[in-house]
C-alpha cells in the first residue's frame, strides 16, 4: 500500500512541477519526515496534509495508476504487456 502512495505522490509532484522538498515545505514538515512517511507507515494526518498540499483527494493517493500497455520485441519474439509489472517481468526474463 505504501508503494502505491509513494508512487502517486511522486507522480503528482512531477505533474505539478514540484520537488519533494517543495511538497514537504507546503505541508510544513521536514523533507526527511516526508521521505520517512512515504517509505514507511504514514500516519493519517500526514496523508491528509499530502492530499491538501497536492490539491487531490485522499482516495486518489491510493488508486493504482497503470498507464502502460503495448508490445515489445525481445529476441525476435513479440510480447504484449498491459501493466508495468508485466513489462518488468518481460524485461527481466533470463
PEUR-V763498 format. One line per field, one symbol per residue. burial: # if it has 16 or more other C-alpha atoms within 10 Angstrom, else .. Layout:
# PEUR-V763498
burial: ???
This chain:
# PEUR-V763498
burial: ....######.##......#..##..#...#..#..##...#...######.##...#..##..................#.....#..#....
